[in-house]
Amino acid sequence: MLTWTERILSVPVRTAAVREFLRELSAKSWGDLNGVLATLNDGQLVREALAYWLDNEWITQAPSSPVTALVGPNYSRELTVRRFCGEEEEAELGEATPDTPPSSQKEGEGSADEDQ
C-alpha cells in the first residue's frame, strides 16, 4: 500500500495541483484549498495531506472561507513540492529546483547544441 506522499507524487495531475497550490501561496499568500483537495479526489488522502500541512504550520484555513488557505507561520517560498508532500529532506538532495527533477534522472537528454 502506498503512503499518502507516494499517492500524490506518483500521479502527475495530483503533483501538478500541489505545485500550483504552492505557487499561489508564494505569489498571493493564499491559495485555493478546494481546488487542490478536489484534484486529490480521495477523502483519506485529503485528510492526511491537510493534517500534515496544518501540523507543520505551512498553511492555515482562512477564518472567512474554509476553502481558502493562508500561508502559515512556518511557510517558506523555499518549500519544495516533495517536502510539502511529506518526503524527507534527504530524498530532495539531488533536486535542482522545487519544480524540476534531478538531472541525473534524465540521463542522455540534452539539447543538440550541447554536443557540438
C-alpha positions as CSV (number, residue, x, y, z in Angstrom):
1,M,0.0,0.0,0.0
2,L,1.3,3.4,-0.9
3,T,1.8,6.2,1.6
4,W,-0.1,9.4,1.2
5,T,3.1,11.0,-0.1
6,E,3.5,8.4,-2.8
7,R,-0.2,8.6,-3.7
8,I,0.3,12.3,-4.5
9,L,3.7,12.2,-6.1
10,S,3.0,9.1,-8.3
11,V,0.1,10.8,-10.0
12,P,1.2,13.7,-12.2
13,V,-2.1,15.6,-12.0
14,R,-2.0,15.5,-8.2
15,T,1.6,16.6,-8.2
16,A,0.7,19.4,-10.6
17,A,-2.2,20.5,-8.4
18,V,0.0,20.7,-5.3
19,R,2.7,22.6,-7.3
20,E,0.1,25.1,-8.4
21,F,-1.2,25.5,-4.9
22,L,2.3,26.3,-3.7
23,R,2.7,28.8,-6.5
24,E,-0.5,30.5,-5.4
25,L,0.7,30.6,-1.8
26,S,4.0,32.1,-2.8
27,A,2.5,34.7,-5.2
28,K,-0.6,35.8,-3.2
29,S,-0.1,34.5,0.3
30,W,-3.3,32.5,-0.1
31,G,-4.3,29.5,-2.2
32,D,-7.4,27.7,-3.4
33,L,-7.6,24.8,-1.0
34,N,-10.8,23.5,-2.6
35,G,-9.1,23.2,-5.9
36,V,-6.1,21.2,-4.7
37,L,-8.2,18.9,-2.5
38,A,-10.7,18.3,-5.3
39,T,-7.9,17.3,-7.6
40,L,-6.5,14.8,-5.0
41,N,-10.0,13.3,-5.2
42,D,-9.6,10.9,-2.2
43,G,-11.1,11.6,1.2
44,Q,-8.4,9.8,3.2
45,L,-5.6,11.4,1.2
46,V,-7.1,14.8,1.6
47,R,-7.3,14.3,5.4
48,E,-3.7,13.1,5.7
49,A,-2.3,15.9,3.5
50,L,-4.3,18.6,5.1
51,A,-3.4,17.5,8.6
52,Y,0.3,17.4,7.6
53,W,0.2,20.9,6.1
54,L,-1.7,22.3,9.1
55,D,0.5,20.5,11.7
56,N,3.7,21.9,10.0
57,E,2.0,25.3,10.1
58,W,2.7,25.8,6.4
59,I,-1.0,26.8,5.9
60,T,-3.9,27.9,8.0
61,Q,-7.5,27.9,6.9
62,A,-9.0,31.4,6.3
63,P,-11.5,32.3,9.0
64,S,-13.9,33.7,6.5
65,S,-13.7,30.8,4.0
66,P,-13.0,27.1,4.7
67,V,-11.9,26.6,1.0
68,T,-9.1,29.2,1.2
69,A,-5.7,28.6,2.7
70,L,-3.5,31.3,4.0
71,V,0.2,30.9,4.4
72,G,1.1,29.8,7.9
73,P,3.8,31.0,10.2
74,N,6.3,28.3,9.0
75,Y,5.6,28.7,5.3
76,S,8.6,29.4,3.2
77,R,8.9,30.1,-0.5
78,E,11.8,27.6,-0.5
79,L,9.4,24.8,0.3
80,T,9.5,22.1,-2.4
81,V,6.6,20.1,-3.7
82,R,8.2,16.9,-2.4
83,R,8.8,18.3,1.1
84,F,5.3,19.7,1.1
85,C,4.0,16.2,0.3
86,G,5.8,14.6,3.2
87,E,9.1,13.4,1.6
88,E,12.1,13.7,3.9
89,E,14.8,16.2,3.3
90,E,17.4,13.5,2.3
91,A,15.3,12.5,-0.7
92,E,15.5,16.0,-2.0
93,L,19.3,16.5,-2.1
94,G,19.5,15.8,-5.8
95,E,16.6,18.1,-6.7
96,A,17.8,21.0,-8.8
97,T,14.8,23.3,-8.1
98,P,11.4,22.9,-6.5
99,D,9.8,22.4,-9.9
100,T,12.3,20.2,-11.7
101,P,13.5,16.7,-11.2
102,P,17.2,16.0,-10.7
103,S,19.1,16.0,-14.0
104,S,20.6,12.6,-13.2
105,Q,17.1,11.0,-13.6
106,K,17.0,12.0,-17.3
107,E,20.4,10.8,-18.5
108,G,21.1,11.2,-22.1
109,E,18.7,14.1,-22.5
110,G,20.0,17.5,-23.6
111,S,19.9,19.9,-26.4
112,A,21.7,19.2,-29.7
113,D,23.8,22.3,-29.1
114,E,25.5,20.7,-26.0
115,D,27.1,18.0,-28.2
116,Q,28.7,20.5,-30.6
